[in-house]
Amino acid sequence: MSKLRLALYAVFTLVSLVIIVDFVSPGRRNTADIIKVERELQSHYNASQNYHYSYRLITKEHGFQVSEEFSKLAREGTRVEYSVSRIFTEINWYRLLPSGDKSFYSMRIGLGVALPLLALMSIFLSYRLKTKNDIPVVILQILLIGDLIFLVM
């Protein structure tokens, strides 16, 4: 295996681990009053012309995406507790007070855990098996770069 490939594997392994640690680490807990919950129509410009709604919770300090179920429970003036990740300042989880049920936005789970884990597994398998077919690894590395750009912005 070439030194360039090993260096790339090391860089992408490090990026994956940083993203996972950012999601898993406790982060800073904030408690705030909900100012409003926005509902936005998301249209798909394809042959089926489908659409869905996305929901965004707004507090004095932060605005973040929430699930539809959570948006139905959240009311203006209600207190919400949420965790802000330390590295990328993303919202890792949120819950209405005094409830103990934490909620996670599915996209954050996908970008914070699932994609980096898939990238790590593909790099490990490619390195361990010394495969010549690196297409899955390259695709996951490109997705990981996109994930990193999304988290930084």
Sequence and secondary structure as in RCSB ss.txt:
>XXXX:A:sequence
MSKLRLALYAVFTLVSLVIIVDFVSPGRRNTADIIKVERELQSHYNASQNYHYSYRLITKEHGFQVSEEFSKLAR
EGTRVEYSVSRIFTEINWYRLLPSGDKSFYSMRIGLGVALPLLALMSIFLSYRLKTKNDIPVVILQILLIGDLIF
LVM
>XXXX:A:secstr
  HHHHHHHHHHHHHHHHHHHHHHS  EEEEEE  EEEEEEEE  STT  EEEEEEEE SS EEEE HHHHHH  
TT EEEEEE TTT  EEEEEETT    B  HHHHIIIIIHHHHHHHHHHHHHHHT S  HHHHHHHHHHHHHHHH
HH 
